[in-house]
Amino acid sequence: MKKKSIDGIRKEIISAEKEKVTIAHQIKRLENRANYYLQADRRKRVHHLCNIGGAIEALFPVSKTLSKTEFFELMEKVAALPDVASLVKEVEIATSDSSEAESEKDVI
């Protein structure tokens, strides 16, 4: 009778160890999934920045040869031009108007 009891306990231990491994694997999968979703915004931002950088290189091929400092100096000068500043302001207004319209559509 004692032997059955010991065998039963051994089986319970083996079962519990298997369950522990299964649960540990489930936890790891959930952690990986959470990490994937947390990094999604970062990947979107990097993709967006690469697209913007590609557009700048296409419009201003000289930017490929500039150092980081030279590039930022050029962009500061371009941004300071009155026509550029007014155009950027127009785009900001148009973008905020369309964003507000999209927000209203989502509510309705």
Secondary structure as a PSIPRED ss2 file (coil, helix, strand):
# PSIPRED VFORMAT (PSIPRED V4.0)

   1 M C   1.000  0.000  0.000
   2 K H   0.000  1.000  0.000
   3 K H   0.000  1.000  0.000
   4 K H   0.000  1.000  0.000
   5 S H   0.000  1.000  0.000
   6 I H   0.000  1.000  0.000
   7 D H   0.000  1.000  0.000
   8 G H   0.000  1.000  0.000
   9 I H   0.000  1.000  0.000
  10 R H   0.000  1.000  0.000
  11 K H   0.000  1.000  0.000
  12 E H   0.000  1.000  0.000
  13 I H   0.000  1.000  0.000
  14 I H   0.000  1.000  0.000
  15 S H   0.000  1.000  0.000
  16 A H   0.000  1.000  0.000
  17 E H   0.000  1.000  0.000
  18 K H   0.000  1.000  0.000
  19 E H   0.000  1.000  0.000
  20 K H   0.000  1.000  0.000
  21 V H   0.000  1.000  0.000
  22 T H   0.000  1.000  0.000
  23 I H   0.000  1.000  0.000
  24 A H   0.000  1.000  0.000
  25 H H   0.000  1.000  0.000
  26 Q H   0.000  1.000  0.000
  27 I H   0.000  1.000  0.000
  28 K H   0.000  1.000  0.000
  29 R H   0.000  1.000  0.000
  30 L H   0.000  1.000  0.000
  31 E H   0.000  1.000  0.000
  32 N H   0.000  1.000  0.000
  33 R H   0.000  1.000  0.000
  34 A H   0.000  1.000  0.000
  35 N H   0.000  1.000  0.000
  36 Y H   0.000  1.000  0.000
  37 Y H   0.000  1.000  0.000
  38 L H   0.000  1.000  0.000
  39 Q H   0.000  1.000  0.000
  40 A H   0.000  1.000  0.000
  41 D H   0.000  1.000  0.000
  42 R H   0.000  1.000  0.000
  43 R H   0.000  1.000  0.000
  44 K H   0.000  1.000  0.000
  45 R H   0.000  1.000  0.000
  46 V H   0.000  1.000  0.000
  47 H H   0.000  1.000  0.000
  48 H H   0.000  1.000  0.000
  49 L H   0.000  1.000  0.000
  50 C H   0.000  1.000  0.000
  51 N H   0.000  1.000  0.000
  52 I H   0.000  1.000  0.000
  53 G H   0.000  1.000  0.000
  54 G H   0.000  1.000  0.000
  55 A H   0.000  1.000  0.000
  56 I H   0.000  1.000  0.000
  57 E H   0.000  1.000  0.000
  58 A H   0.000  1.000  0.000
  59 L H   0.000  1.000  0.000
  60 F C   1.000  0.000  0.000
  61 P H   0.000  1.000  0.000
  62 V H   0.000  1.000  0.000
  63 S H   0.000  1.000  0.000
  64 K H   0.000  1.000  0.000
  65 T C   1.000  0.000  0.000
  66 L C   1.000  0.000  0.000
  67 S C   1.000  0.000  0.000
  68 K H   0.000  1.000  0.000
  69 T H   0.000  1.000  0.000
  70 E H   0.000  1.000  0.000
  71 F H   0.000  1.000  0.000
  72 F H   0.000  1.000  0.000
  73 E H   0.000  1.000  0.000
  74 L H   0.000  1.000  0.000
  75 M H   0.000  1.000  0.000
  76 E H   0.000  1.000  0.000
  77 K H   0.000  1.000  0.000
  78 V H   0.000  1.000  0.000
  79 A H   0.000  1.000  0.000
  80 A H   0.000  1.000  0.000
  81 L C   1.000  0.000  0.000
  82 P H   0.000  1.000  0.000
  83 D H   0.000  1.000  0.000
  84 V H   0.000  1.000  0.000
  85 A H   0.000  1.000  0.000
  86 S H   0.000  1.000  0.000
  87 L H   0.000  1.000  0.000
  88 V H   0.000  1.000  0.000
  89 K H   0.000  1.000  0.000
  90 E H   0.000  1.000  0.000
  91 V H   0.000  1.000  0.000
  92 E H   0.000  1.000  0.000
  93 I H   0.000  1.000  0.000
  94 A H   0.000  1.000  0.000
  95 T H   0.000  1.000  0.000
  96 S H   0.000  1.000  0.000
  97 D H   0.000  1.000  0.000
  98 S H   0.000  1.000  0.000
  99 S H   0.000  1.000  0.000
 100 E H   0.000  1.000  0.000
 101 A H   0.000  1.000  0.000
 102 E H   0.000  1.000  0.000
 103 S H   0.000  1.000  0.000
 104 E H   0.000  1.000  0.000
 105 K H   0.000  1.000  0.000
 106 D H   0.000  1.000  0.000
 107 V H   0.000  1.000  0.000
 108 I C   1.000  0.000  0.000
